[in-house]
Amino acid sequence: MVSFIFFIWFLVLLGAIIGAMRGWAKELLVFWSGILGIFIILVLESYVEVVQTLITDPASQFWMRAAIMTLMAIFGYETPRIRYLASATRREYLHDSLLGLFIGGLNGWLFFGSIWAYLHQVNYLIGKSDIYSKLFIPPAAGTDIGDSVLALLNRMPPQIGMFNAPGIYLILAVVSVTIVILLV
């Protein structure tokens, strides 16, 4: 059995390796799509009444959040094939790959950490069957492993205060302006 801590850090490392191969500019677009995904979830759950009334049980809430983050990751990694952007996103130097490594790791933390935090917020209840309830064991507070898992969960994107309103609006604006300045 693999612990969530190892699994999350493995996925962050995998994101960093992918980022080093793709370069910083493409990874910046993926980071923007992750921030946009968290923003969409926040807006849907806070302001769209249809979502608030239809998505009431924990399993559907988790699956909606996970689907939005997954779709945003897919769309973020499918960078457009525009010639102007292709020349701007070329990797020619070592610092392009190193910056891509950092932003790729950040993307791994953003996407996989968000999904894990959303899973924890619904107490690992992702289905109505007993099979799902036995797949994940929530961390128990008061134990060494449980306390370290809970401390790590408090550092995941949806749990950090700046990823809630109004902080997410500022983050989205800063990343959008950065993309416009650097890539367009």
PyMOL CGO cylinders between C-alpha atoms (Angstrom):
from pymol import cmd
from pymol.cgo import CYLINDER

trace = [
    CYLINDER, 0.00, 0.00, 0.00, 1.26, 3.45, -0.89, 0.3, 1, 1, 1, 1, 1, 1,
    CYLINDER, 1.26, 3.45, -0.89, 0.63, 6.45, 1.31, 0.3, 1, 1, 1, 1, 1, 1,
    CYLINDER, 0.63, 6.45, 1.31, -0.95, 9.59, -0.11, 0.3, 1, 1, 1, 1, 1, 1,
    CYLINDER, -0.95, 9.59, -0.11, 2.10, 11.63, 0.89, 0.3, 1, 1, 1, 1, 1, 1,
    CYLINDER, 2.10, 11.63, 0.89, 4.42, 9.52, -1.28, 0.3, 1, 1, 1, 1, 1, 1,
    CYLINDER, 4.42, 9.52, -1.28, 1.88, 9.44, -4.11, 0.3, 1, 1, 1, 1, 1, 1,
    CYLINDER, 1.88, 9.44, -4.11, 1.41, 13.23, -4.13, 0.3, 1, 1, 1, 1, 1, 1,
    CYLINDER, 1.41, 13.23, -4.13, 5.15, 13.95, -4.05, 0.3, 1, 1, 1, 1, 1, 1,
    CYLINDER, 5.15, 13.95, -4.05, 5.67, 11.41, -6.82, 0.3, 1, 1, 1, 1, 1, 1,
    CYLINDER, 5.67, 11.41, -6.82, 3.06, 13.20, -8.96, 0.3, 1, 1, 1, 1, 1, 1,
    CYLINDER, 3.06, 13.20, -8.96, 4.64, 16.59, -8.20, 0.3, 1, 1, 1, 1, 1, 1,
    CYLINDER, 4.64, 16.59, -8.20, 8.02, 15.17, -9.29, 0.3, 1, 1, 1, 1, 1, 1,
    CYLINDER, 8.02, 15.17, -9.29, 6.40, 13.78, -12.44, 0.3, 1, 1, 1, 1, 1, 1,
    CYLINDER, 6.40, 13.78, -12.44, 4.92, 17.22, -13.15, 0.3, 1, 1, 1, 1, 1, 1,
    CYLINDER, 4.92, 17.22, -13.15, 8.36, 18.77, -12.68, 0.3, 1, 1, 1, 1, 1, 1,
    CYLINDER, 8.36, 18.77, -12.68, 9.94, 16.34, -15.15, 0.3, 1, 1, 1, 1, 1, 1,
    CYLINDER, 9.94, 16.34, -15.15, 7.21, 17.03, -17.70, 0.3, 1, 1, 1, 1, 1, 1,
    CYLINDER, 7.21, 17.03, -17.70, 7.71, 20.76, -17.12, 0.3, 1, 1, 1, 1, 1, 1,
    CYLINDER, 7.71, 20.76, -17.12, 11.44, 20.49, -17.75, 0.3, 1, 1, 1, 1, 1, 1,
    CYLINDER, 11.44, 20.49, -17.75, 10.75, 18.74, -21.05, 0.3, 1, 1, 1, 1, 1, 1,
    CYLINDER, 10.75, 18.74, -21.05, 8.06, 21.20, -22.18, 0.3, 1, 1, 1, 1, 1, 1,
    CYLINDER, 8.06, 21.20, -22.18, 9.64, 24.48, -21.07, 0.3, 1, 1, 1, 1, 1, 1,
    CYLINDER, 9.64, 24.48, -21.07, 8.46, 27.35, -18.91, 0.3, 1, 1, 1, 1, 1, 1,
    CYLINDER, 8.46, 27.35, -18.91, 6.14, 29.07, -21.38, 0.3, 1, 1, 1, 1, 1, 1,
    CYLINDER, 6.14, 29.07, -21.38, 3.93, 26.06, -21.97, 0.3, 1, 1, 1, 1, 1, 1,
    CYLINDER, 3.93, 26.06, -21.97, 3.90, 25.28, -18.27, 0.3, 1, 1, 1, 1, 1, 1,
    CYLINDER, 3.90, 25.28, -18.27, 2.85, 28.83, -17.51, 0.3, 1, 1, 1, 1, 1, 1,
    CYLINDER, 2.85, 28.83, -17.51, -0.25, 28.26, -19.66, 0.3, 1, 1, 1, 1, 1, 1,
    CYLINDER, -0.25, 28.26, -19.66, -0.97, 25.06, -17.70, 0.3, 1, 1, 1, 1, 1, 1,
    CYLINDER, -0.97, 25.06, -17.70, -0.56, 26.95, -14.42, 0.3, 1, 1, 1, 1, 1, 1,
    CYLINDER, -0.56, 26.95, -14.42, -3.05, 29.54, -15.65, 0.3, 1, 1, 1, 1, 1, 1,
    CYLINDER, -3.05, 29.54, -15.65, -5.54, 26.79, -16.52, 0.3, 1, 1, 1, 1, 1, 1,
    CYLINDER, -5.54, 26.79, -16.52, -5.17, 25.33, -13.01, 0.3, 1, 1, 1, 1, 1, 1,
    CYLINDER, -5.17, 25.33, -13.01, -5.83, 28.70, -11.39, 0.3, 1, 1, 1, 1, 1, 1,
    CYLINDER, -5.83, 28.70, -11.39, -8.78, 29.13, -13.74, 0.3, 1, 1, 1, 1, 1, 1,
    CYLINDER, -8.78, 29.13, -13.74, -10.10, 25.70, -12.69, 0.3, 1, 1, 1, 1, 1, 1,
    CYLINDER, -10.10, 25.70, -12.69, -10.05, 26.63, -9.00, 0.3, 1, 1, 1, 1, 1, 1,
    CYLINDER, -10.05, 26.63, -9.00, -11.70, 29.95, -9.90, 0.3, 1, 1, 1, 1, 1, 1,
    CYLINDER, -11.70, 29.95, -9.90, -14.46, 28.17, -11.86, 0.3, 1, 1, 1, 1, 1, 1,
    CYLINDER, -14.46, 28.17, -11.86, -15.13, 25.80, -8.95, 0.3, 1, 1, 1, 1, 1, 1,
    CYLINDER, -15.13, 25.80, -8.95, -15.30, 28.70, -6.51, 0.3, 1, 1, 1, 1, 1, 1,
    CYLINDER, -15.30, 28.70, -6.51, -17.68, 30.67, -8.72, 0.3, 1, 1, 1, 1, 1, 1,
    CYLINDER, -17.68, 30.67, -8.72, -19.92, 27.68, -9.45, 0.3, 1, 1, 1, 1, 1, 1,
    CYLINDER, -19.92, 27.68, -9.45, -20.22, 26.69, -5.80, 0.3, 1, 1, 1, 1, 1, 1,
    CYLINDER, -20.22, 26.69, -5.80, -20.64, 30.24, -4.51, 0.3, 1, 1, 1, 1, 1, 1,
    CYLINDER, -20.64, 30.24, -4.51, -22.79, 32.01, -7.06, 0.3, 1, 1, 1, 1, 1, 1,
    CYLINDER, -22.79, 32.01, -7.06, -24.56, 29.51, -9.35, 0.3, 1, 1, 1, 1, 1, 1,
    CYLINDER, -24.56, 29.51, -9.35, -27.73, 28.43, -7.63, 0.3, 1, 1, 1, 1, 1, 1,
    CYLINDER, -27.73, 28.43, -7.63, -28.35, 25.46, -9.94, 0.3, 1, 1, 1, 1, 1, 1,
    CYLINDER, -28.35, 25.46, -9.94, -25.04, 23.91, -8.91, 0.3, 1, 1, 1, 1, 1, 1,
    CYLINDER, -25.04, 23.91, -8.91, -25.76, 24.58, -5.24, 0.3, 1, 1, 1, 1, 1, 1,
    CYLINDER, -25.76, 24.58, -5.24, -29.10, 22.76, -5.43, 0.3, 1, 1, 1, 1, 1, 1,
    CYLINDER, -29.10, 22.76, -5.43, -28.06, 19.87, -7.69, 0.3, 1, 1, 1, 1, 1, 1,
    CYLINDER, -28.06, 19.87, -7.69, -24.69, 19.03, -6.17, 0.3, 1, 1, 1, 1, 1, 1,
    CYLINDER, -24.69, 19.03, -6.17, -25.50, 18.35, -2.54, 0.3, 1, 1, 1, 1, 1, 1,
    CYLINDER, -25.50, 18.35, -2.54, -23.97, 14.98, -1.67, 0.3, 1, 1, 1, 1, 1, 1,
    CYLINDER, -23.97, 14.98, -1.67, -20.19, 14.68, -1.11, 0.3, 1, 1, 1, 1, 1, 1,
    CYLINDER, -20.19, 14.68, -1.11, -19.57, 12.20, -3.94, 0.3, 1, 1, 1, 1, 1, 1,
    CYLINDER, -19.57, 12.20, -3.94, -21.10, 14.38, -6.66, 0.3, 1, 1, 1, 1, 1, 1,
    CYLINDER, -21.10, 14.38, -6.66, -19.37, 17.45, -5.23, 0.3, 1, 1, 1, 1, 1, 1,
    CYLINDER, -19.37, 17.45, -5.23, -15.99, 15.71, -5.43, 0.3, 1, 1, 1, 1, 1, 1,
    CYLINDER, -15.99, 15.71, -5.43, -16.57, 14.36, -8.93, 0.3, 1, 1, 1, 1, 1, 1,
    CYLINDER, -16.57, 14.36, -8.93, -17.66, 17.78, -10.22, 0.3, 1, 1, 1, 1, 1, 1,
    CYLINDER, -17.66, 17.78, -10.22, -14.52, 19.40, -8.77, 0.3, 1, 1, 1, 1, 1, 1,
    CYLINDER, -14.52, 19.40, -8.77, -12.24, 16.62, -10.02, 0.3, 1, 1, 1, 1, 1, 1,
    CYLINDER, -12.24, 16.62, -10.02, -13.79, 16.76, -13.50, 0.3, 1, 1, 1, 1, 1, 1,
    CYLINDER, -13.79, 16.76, -13.50, -13.26, 20.52, -13.74, 0.3, 1, 1, 1, 1, 1, 1,
    CYLINDER, -13.26, 20.52, -13.74, -9.63, 20.26, -12.63, 0.3, 1, 1, 1, 1, 1, 1,
    CYLINDER, -9.63, 20.26, -12.63, -9.00, 17.32, -14.98, 0.3, 1, 1, 1, 1, 1, 1,
    CYLINDER, -9.00, 17.32, -14.98, -10.56, 19.11, -17.94, 0.3, 1, 1, 1, 1, 1, 1,
    CYLINDER, -10.56, 19.11, -17.94, -8.56, 22.25, -17.21, 0.3, 1, 1, 1, 1, 1, 1,
    CYLINDER, -8.56, 22.25, -17.21, -5.36, 20.15, -17.04, 0.3, 1, 1, 1, 1, 1, 1,
    CYLINDER, -5.36, 20.15, -17.04, -6.17, 18.51, -20.37, 0.3, 1, 1, 1, 1, 1, 1,
    CYLINDER, -6.17, 18.51, -20.37, -6.95, 21.83, -22.03, 0.3, 1, 1, 1, 1, 1, 1,
    CYLINDER, -6.95, 21.83, -22.03, -3.88, 23.42, -20.47, 0.3, 1, 1, 1, 1, 1, 1,
    CYLINDER, -3.88, 23.42, -20.47, -1.55, 20.72, -21.74, 0.3, 1, 1, 1, 1, 1, 1,
    CYLINDER, -1.55, 20.72, -21.74, -3.07, 20.90, -25.20, 0.3, 1, 1, 1, 1, 1, 1,
    CYLINDER, -3.07, 20.90, -25.20, -1.29, 24.11, -26.06, 0.3, 1, 1, 1, 1, 1, 1,
    CYLINDER, -1.29, 24.11, -26.06, -2.44, 25.84, -29.21, 0.3, 1, 1, 1, 1, 1, 1,
    CYLINDER, -2.44, 25.84, -29.21, -0.55, 25.29, -32.41, 0.3, 1, 1, 1, 1, 1, 1,
    CYLINDER, -0.55, 25.29, -32.41, -0.15, 28.97, -33.22, 0.3, 1, 1, 1, 1, 1, 1,
    CYLINDER, -0.15, 28.97, -33.22, 3.13, 29.79, -34.96, 0.3, 1, 1, 1, 1, 1, 1,
    CYLINDER, 3.13, 29.79, -34.96, 3.71, 32.93, -32.93, 0.3, 1, 1, 1, 1, 1, 1,
    CYLINDER, 3.71, 32.93, -32.93, 3.26, 31.04, -29.65, 0.3, 1, 1, 1, 1, 1, 1,
    CYLINDER, 3.26, 31.04, -29.65, 5.39, 28.19, -30.95, 0.3, 1, 1, 1, 1, 1, 1,
    CYLINDER, 5.39, 28.19, -30.95, 8.34, 30.53, -31.37, 0.3, 1, 1, 1, 1, 1, 1,
    CYLINDER, 8.34, 30.53, -31.37, 7.76, 32.04, -27.93, 0.3, 1, 1, 1, 1, 1, 1,
    CYLINDER, 7.76, 32.04, -27.93, 7.56, 28.64, -26.24, 0.3, 1, 1, 1, 1, 1, 1,
    CYLINDER, 7.56, 28.64, -26.24, 10.73, 27.19, -27.76, 0.3, 1, 1, 1, 1, 1, 1,
    CYLINDER, 10.73, 27.19, -27.76, 13.28, 25.85, -25.31, 0.3, 1, 1, 1, 1, 1, 1,
    CYLINDER, 13.28, 25.85, -25.31, 16.80, 26.82, -26.23, 0.3, 1, 1, 1, 1, 1, 1,
    CYLINDER, 16.80, 26.82, -26.23, 18.64, 27.32, -22.96, 0.3, 1, 1, 1, 1, 1, 1,
    CYLINDER, 18.64, 27.32, -22.96, 19.17, 25.49, -19.72, 0.3, 1, 1, 1, 1, 1, 1,
    CYLINDER, 19.17, 25.49, -19.72, 17.29, 28.15, -17.74, 0.3, 1, 1, 1, 1, 1, 1,
    CYLINDER, 17.29, 28.15, -17.74, 14.18, 27.47, -19.89, 0.3, 1, 1, 1, 1, 1, 1,
    CYLINDER, 14.18, 27.47, -19.89, 14.21, 23.84, -18.77, 0.3, 1, 1, 1, 1, 1, 1,
    CYLINDER, 14.21, 23.84, -18.77, 15.00, 24.71, -15.14, 0.3, 1, 1, 1, 1, 1, 1,
    CYLINDER, 15.00, 24.71, -15.14, 12.18, 27.24, -14.98, 0.3, 1, 1, 1, 1, 1, 1,
    CYLINDER, 12.18, 27.24, -14.98, 9.95, 24.64, -16.67, 0.3, 1, 1, 1, 1, 1, 1,
    CYLINDER, 9.95, 24.64, -16.67, 11.01, 22.15, -13.98, 0.3, 1, 1, 1, 1, 1, 1,
    CYLINDER, 11.01, 22.15, -13.98, 9.92, 24.56, -11.25, 0.3, 1, 1, 1, 1, 1, 1,
    CYLINDER, 9.92, 24.56, -11.25, 6.63, 25.57, -12.87, 0.3, 1, 1, 1, 1, 1, 1,
    CYLINDER, 6.63, 25.57, -12.87, 5.90, 21.92, -13.78, 0.3, 1, 1, 1, 1, 1, 1,
    CYLINDER, 5.90, 21.92, -13.78, 6.35, 20.93, -10.13, 0.3, 1, 1, 1, 1, 1, 1,
    CYLINDER, 6.35, 20.93, -10.13, 4.09, 23.81, -9.18, 0.3, 1, 1, 1, 1, 1, 1,
    CYLINDER, 4.09, 23.81, -9.18, 1.50, 22.49, -11.64, 0.3, 1, 1, 1, 1, 1, 1,
    CYLINDER, 1.50, 22.49, -11.64, 1.74, 19.01, -10.14, 0.3, 1, 1, 1, 1, 1, 1,
    CYLINDER, 1.74, 19.01, -10.14, 1.14, 20.52, -6.71, 0.3, 1, 1, 1, 1, 1, 1,
    CYLINDER, 1.14, 20.52, -6.71, -1.71, 22.65, -8.06, 0.3, 1, 1, 1, 1, 1, 1,
    CYLINDER, -1.71, 22.65, -8.06, -3.63, 19.92, -9.87, 0.3, 1, 1, 1, 1, 1, 1,
    CYLINDER, -3.63, 19.92, -9.87, -2.95, 16.81, -7.82, 0.3, 1, 1, 1, 1, 1, 1,
    CYLINDER, -2.95, 16.81, -7.82, -2.90, 18.67, -4.52, 0.3, 1, 1, 1, 1, 1, 1,
    CYLINDER, -2.90, 18.67, -4.52, -6.24, 20.27, -5.34, 0.3, 1, 1, 1, 1, 1, 1,
    CYLINDER, -6.24, 20.27, -5.34, -7.86, 16.95, -6.19, 0.3, 1, 1, 1, 1, 1, 1,
    CYLINDER, -7.86, 16.95, -6.19, -6.48, 15.41, -2.99, 0.3, 1, 1, 1, 1, 1, 1,
    CYLINDER, -6.48, 15.41, -2.99, -7.73, 18.35, -0.91, 0.3, 1, 1, 1, 1, 1, 1,
    CYLINDER, -7.73, 18.35, -0.91, -11.15, 18.09, -2.55, 0.3, 1, 1, 1, 1, 1, 1,
    CYLINDER, -11.15, 18.09, -2.55, -11.17, 14.37, -1.74, 0.3, 1, 1, 1, 1, 1, 1,
    CYLINDER, -11.17, 14.37, -1.74, -10.32, 15.14, 1.87, 0.3, 1, 1, 1, 1, 1, 1,
    CYLINDER, -10.32, 15.14, 1.87, -13.01, 17.84, 2.09, 0.3, 1, 1, 1, 1, 1, 1,
    CYLINDER, -13.01, 17.84, 2.09, -15.68, 15.21, 1.34, 0.3, 1, 1, 1, 1, 1, 1,
    CYLINDER, -15.68, 15.21, 1.34, -14.07, 12.82, 3.86, 0.3, 1, 1, 1, 1, 1, 1,
    CYLINDER, -14.07, 12.82, 3.86, -12.97, 10.42, 1.09, 0.3, 1, 1, 1, 1, 1, 1,
    CYLINDER, -12.97, 10.42, 1.09, -16.60, 9.56, 0.24, 0.3, 1, 1, 1, 1, 1, 1,
    CYLINDER, -16.60, 9.56, 0.24, -16.56, 9.33, -3.55, 0.3, 1, 1, 1, 1, 1, 1,
    CYLINDER, -16.56, 9.33, -3.55, -19.37, 6.86, -4.11, 0.3, 1, 1, 1, 1, 1, 1,
    CYLINDER, -19.37, 6.86, -4.11, -22.43, 5.28, -2.60, 0.3, 1, 1, 1, 1, 1, 1,
    CYLINDER, -22.43, 5.28, -2.60, -20.97, 1.78, -2.44, 0.3, 1, 1, 1, 1, 1, 1,
    CYLINDER, -20.97, 1.78, -2.44, -19.00, 0.19, 0.39, 0.3, 1, 1, 1, 1, 1, 1,
    CYLINDER, -19.00, 0.19, 0.39, -16.22, -0.50, -2.09, 0.3, 1, 1, 1, 1, 1, 1,
    CYLINDER, -16.22, -0.50, -2.09, -15.41, 3.21, -2.31, 0.3, 1, 1, 1, 1, 1, 1,
    CYLINDER, -15.41, 3.21, -2.31, -15.45, 3.67, 1.44, 0.3, 1, 1, 1, 1, 1, 1,
    CYLINDER, -15.45, 3.67, 1.44, -12.79, 0.98, 1.82, 0.3, 1, 1, 1, 1, 1, 1,
    CYLINDER, -12.79, 0.98, 1.82, -10.49, 2.40, -0.87, 0.3, 1, 1, 1, 1, 1, 1,
    CYLINDER, -10.49, 2.40, -0.87, -9.37, 5.41, 1.12, 0.3, 1, 1, 1, 1, 1, 1,
    CYLINDER, -9.37, 5.41, 1.12, -8.82, 5.64, 4.84, 0.3, 1, 1, 1, 1, 1, 1,
    CYLINDER, -8.82, 5.64, 4.84, -9.02, 9.21, 6.17, 0.3, 1, 1, 1, 1, 1, 1,
    CYLINDER, -9.02, 9.21, 6.17, -6.00, 10.31, 8.20, 0.3, 1, 1, 1, 1, 1, 1,
    CYLINDER, -6.00, 10.31, 8.20, -6.53, 10.05, 11.93, 0.3, 1, 1, 1, 1, 1, 1,
    CYLINDER, -6.53, 10.05, 11.93, -5.58, 13.13, 13.91, 0.3, 1, 1, 1, 1, 1, 1,
    CYLINDER, -5.58, 13.13, 13.91, -3.39, 12.43, 16.92, 0.3, 1, 1, 1, 1, 1, 1,
    CYLINDER, -3.39, 12.43, 16.92, -1.15, 9.89, 15.19, 0.3, 1, 1, 1, 1, 1, 1,
    CYLINDER, -1.15, 9.89, 15.19, 2.26, 10.69, 13.71, 0.3, 1, 1, 1, 1, 1, 1,
    CYLINDER, 2.26, 10.69, 13.71, 1.28, 9.84, 10.15, 0.3, 1, 1, 1, 1, 1, 1,
    CYLINDER, 1.28, 9.84, 10.15, -2.17, 11.36, 10.45, 0.3, 1, 1, 1, 1, 1, 1,
    CYLINDER, -2.17, 11.36, 10.45, -0.80, 14.64, 11.77, 0.3, 1, 1, 1, 1, 1, 1,
    CYLINDER, -0.80, 14.64, 11.77, 1.80, 14.85, 9.00, 0.3, 1, 1, 1, 1, 1, 1,
    CYLINDER, 1.80, 14.85, 9.00, -0.86, 14.11, 6.36, 0.3, 1, 1, 1, 1, 1, 1,
    CYLINDER, -0.86, 14.11, 6.36, -3.17, 16.76, 7.80, 0.3, 1, 1, 1, 1, 1, 1,
    CYLINDER, -3.17, 16.76, 7.80, -0.30, 19.26, 7.93, 0.3, 1, 1, 1, 1, 1, 1,
    CYLINDER, -0.30, 19.26, 7.93, 0.50, 18.57, 4.28, 0.3, 1, 1, 1, 1, 1, 1,
    CYLINDER, 0.50, 18.57, 4.28, -3.18, 18.85, 3.34, 0.3, 1, 1, 1, 1, 1, 1,
    CYLINDER, -3.18, 18.85, 3.34, -3.27, 22.33, 4.88, 0.3, 1, 1, 1, 1, 1, 1,
    CYLINDER, -3.27, 22.33, 4.88, -0.63, 23.33, 2.30, 0.3, 1, 1, 1, 1, 1, 1,
    CYLINDER, -0.63, 23.33, 2.30, -2.67, 22.22, -0.71, 0.3, 1, 1, 1, 1, 1, 1,
    CYLINDER, -2.67, 22.22, -0.71, -4.17, 24.89, -2.99, 0.3, 1, 1, 1, 1, 1, 1,
    CYLINDER, -4.17, 24.89, -2.99, -7.85, 24.89, -2.01, 0.3, 1, 1, 1, 1, 1, 1,
    CYLINDER, -7.85, 24.89, -2.01, -6.93, 24.90, 1.68, 0.3, 1, 1, 1, 1, 1, 1,
    CYLINDER, -6.93, 24.90, 1.68, -4.68, 27.96, 1.45, 0.3, 1, 1, 1, 1, 1, 1,
    CYLINDER, -4.68, 27.96, 1.45, -6.53, 31.20, 2.10, 0.3, 1, 1, 1, 1, 1, 1,
    CYLINDER, -6.53, 31.20, 2.10, -5.24, 32.98, -0.99, 0.3, 1, 1, 1, 1, 1, 1,
    CYLINDER, -5.24, 32.98, -0.99, -6.99, 30.41, -3.20, 0.3, 1, 1, 1, 1, 1, 1,
    CYLINDER, -6.99, 30.41, -3.20, -10.38, 31.51, -1.85, 0.3, 1, 1, 1, 1, 1, 1,
    CYLINDER, -10.38, 31.51, -1.85, -12.20, 34.73, -2.66, 0.3, 1, 1, 1, 1, 1, 1,
    CYLINDER, -12.20, 34.73, -2.66, -10.91, 37.44, -3.08, 0.3, 1, 1, 1, 1, 1, 1,
    CYLINDER, -10.91, 37.44, -3.08, -7.35, 36.04, -3.30, 0.3, 1, 1, 1, 1, 1, 1,
    CYLINDER, -7.35, 36.04, -3.30, -8.10, 33.82, -6.29, 0.3, 1, 1, 1, 1, 1, 1,
    CYLINDER, -8.10, 33.82, -6.29, -9.28, 36.88, -8.23, 0.3, 1, 1, 1, 1, 1, 1,
    CYLINDER, -9.28, 36.88, -8.23, -5.93, 38.58, -7.67, 0.3, 1, 1, 1, 1, 1, 1,
    CYLINDER, -5.93, 38.58, -7.67, -3.96, 35.44, -8.55, 0.3, 1, 1, 1, 1, 1, 1,
    CYLINDER, -3.96, 35.44, -8.55, -5.98, 34.96, -11.74, 0.3, 1, 1, 1, 1, 1, 1,
    CYLINDER, -5.98, 34.96, -11.74, -5.42, 38.59, -12.72, 0.3, 1, 1, 1, 1, 1, 1,
    CYLINDER, -5.42, 38.59, -12.72, -1.66, 38.47, -12.04, 0.3, 1, 1, 1, 1, 1, 1,
    CYLINDER, -1.66, 38.47, -12.04, -1.17, 35.22, -13.98, 0.3, 1, 1, 1, 1, 1, 1,
    CYLINDER, -1.17, 35.22, -13.98, -3.31, 36.50, -16.87, 0.3, 1, 1, 1, 1, 1, 1,
    CYLINDER, -3.31, 36.50, -16.87, -1.32, 39.75, -17.09, 0.3, 1, 1, 1, 1, 1, 1,
    CYLINDER, -1.32, 39.75, -17.09, 1.93, 37.77, -16.91, 0.3, 1, 1, 1, 1, 1, 1,
    CYLINDER, 1.93, 37.77, -16.91, 0.84, 35.56, -19.82, 0.3, 1, 1, 1, 1, 1, 1,
    CYLINDER, 0.84, 35.56, -19.82, -0.23, 38.56, -21.88, 0.3, 1, 1, 1, 1, 1, 1,
    CYLINDER, -0.23, 38.56, -21.88, 3.08, 40.36, -21.23, 0.3, 1, 1, 1, 1, 1, 1,
    CYLINDER, 3.08, 40.36, -21.23, 5.38, 37.38, -21.77, 0.3, 1, 1, 1, 1, 1, 1,
    CYLINDER, 5.38, 37.38, -21.77, 3.67, 35.38, -24.49, 0.3, 1, 1, 1, 1, 1, 1,
    CYLINDER, 3.67, 35.38, -24.49, 1.50, 37.70, -26.56, 0.3, 1, 1, 1, 1, 1, 1,
]
cmd.load_cgo(trace, "trace")
